[in-house]
Amino acid sequence: MAQSPDNGGSHGGLYDSIKGLGATGVAIVRTRLELLSTELAEEKERFLTQLVLGLAALFFIGLGIILAALFLTVAFWDSHRLLVLGALTVFFLGLGIAALLAAAKFARTQSKLFSASLAELSKDQDHLTPRP
């Protein structure tokens, strides 16, 4: 009577191997995406630093514009001071409202980069991981 060779207690054999290979592939892709996500977070920090420096520059430029507006007002003090003050006020308020609307639109369209992809890859990895 011939005995069948023992396959080491493996029930699926080839299927479990393929499943394990798939799980390894998904794990590799997930690791790469996590690395990319970390690099993007570092780039975000760099961008925020540039943003703060840019805002500081805008603040000082804005202060210069205010001083220029005051200079124009004083220069036209005897003839058209109210006209100059009114025109500059409308101009600056219009620019401020436009910038506020643009900032609000930008804040609403911000996305969560790669969060859905990482969640899906995690599900794929769970489905492909061989179970004992």
CORQUIGI-V913971 format. One record per pair of residues at least 12 apart in sequence whose C-alpha atoms are under 10 Angstrom apart, sorted by the first residue. I is the first residue (numbers start at 1). J is the second residue. If there is no record, write none. Layout:
i = <I	I>
j = <J	J>
//
This chain:
i = <10	11	12	15	16	16	16	16	16	17	18	18	18	19	19	19	19	19	19	20	20	20	20	20	21	21	21	22	22	22	22	22	22	23	23	23	23	23	23	23	23	23	24	24	24	25	25	26	26	26	26	26	26	26	26	27	27	27	27	27	27	29	29	30	30	30	30	30	30	30	31	33	33	33	33	33	34	34	34	36	37	37	37	37	40	41	65	66	66	69	69	69	69	70	70	70	72	72	72	73	73>
j = <132	132	130	130	128	129	130	131	132	130	128	129	130	125	127	128	129	130	131	125	128	129	130	131	128	129	130	124	125	127	128	129	130	121	122	124	125	126	127	128	129	130	125	128	129	125	128	121	122	123	124	125	126	128	129	121	122	124	125	126	129	118	121	117	118	119	120	121	122	125	118	114	115	117	118	121	114	115	118	114	113	114	115	118	113	113	92	88	92	84	85	88	89	84	85	88	84	85	88	85	88>
//
